Amino acid sequence: MATKKIVKSASTAGRKRVIFEVQTKPGNSVFLAGDFNDWDCTKKQLSDKENNGIFQCAVMLGAGTYEYKYYINDTWCVDPANPNFRPNEMGTLNSVIVVD
């Protein structure tokens, strides 16, 4: 099961560093895709630095509302730790975050 937390820190030119974190099996292939990277499921890979199944990546985002999903081992996954979601054009759901 995947989980995530978002942490906002120092801003640069109106953008904030948002940390995405998901826990899954060590050794999995984990990517982040969303409307902030044209839904490219190969652009933003999460790393598991301690080989404990906790994958992280940072994305610089401006203020706004963003939709995203994780792409884990070639499978699209909504974020079960995030209660905010909306239906997409594919008939499934996307997770939603708001950056202030």
WOLINKA-V457318 format. One record per residue. RES is the residue in one small letter. PSI is psi in radians with two decimals (999 if undefined). D_CENTER is the distance of its C-alpha to the mean C-alpha in Angstrom with 2 decimals. Layout:
res psi d_center
RES PSI D_CENTER
RES PSI D_CENTER
This chain:
res psi d_center
m 2.44 14.42
a 2.50 10.76
t 2.86 9.96
k 2.64 7.58
k 2.60 8.99
i 2.27 8.63
v 2.26 11.66
k 2.37 13.34
s -2.64 16.12
a 2.41 18.63
s 2.62 18.60
t 2.09 19.87
a 0.81 21.64
g 0.06 20.08
r 2.72 16.47
k 2.58 14.53
r 2.04 12.51
v 2.18 9.25
i 2.12 8.21
f 2.37 5.04
e 2.36 7.11
v 2.42 7.85
q 2.23 11.54
t -2.90 13.20
k 2.39 16.39
p 2.49 17.28
g -0.17 17.77
n 2.77 15.12
s 2.04 13.49
v 2.21 9.68
f 2.77 7.71
l 2.30 4.60
a 2.56 6.53
g -3.08 7.47
d -0.23 10.73
f -0.22 10.26
n 0.55 10.85
d 0.52 13.07
w 0.57 10.94
d 1.91 11.97
c 0.26 10.64
t -0.09 12.62
k -0.75 11.82
k 1.64 8.97
q 2.41 9.75
l 2.58 8.79
s 2.61 12.19
d 1.39 14.15
k -0.52 16.83
e 0.12 18.97
n 0.71 18.78
n 0.14 18.21
g 0.07 15.17
i 1.90 12.79
f 2.42 10.17
q 2.70 8.72
c 2.78 8.00
a 2.49 8.96
v 2.34 8.79
m 2.10 11.95
l 2.45 11.92
g 2.99 15.13
a 2.41 16.08
g -3.10 15.08
t 2.30 13.15
y 2.51 10.03
e 2.54 8.90
y 2.90 5.82
k 2.80 5.78
y 2.61 5.64
y 1.69 8.95
i 2.07 10.95
n 0.88 14.57
d 0.39 14.85
t 2.24 13.72
w 2.32 11.20
c 2.22 9.80
v 2.93 9.02
d 1.78 7.87
p -0.28 11.48
a -0.16 11.22
n 2.00 10.44
p -0.07 13.76
n 2.10 12.90
f 2.88 12.69
r 2.68 14.94
p 2.60 16.68
n 3.12 16.09
e -0.32 18.85
m -0.05 18.47
g 0.20 19.57
t -2.84 16.41
l 2.63 13.75
n 2.50 10.47
s 2.66 8.52
v 2.35 9.56
i 2.68 9.36
v 2.19 12.47
v 2.14 13.07
d 999 16.80
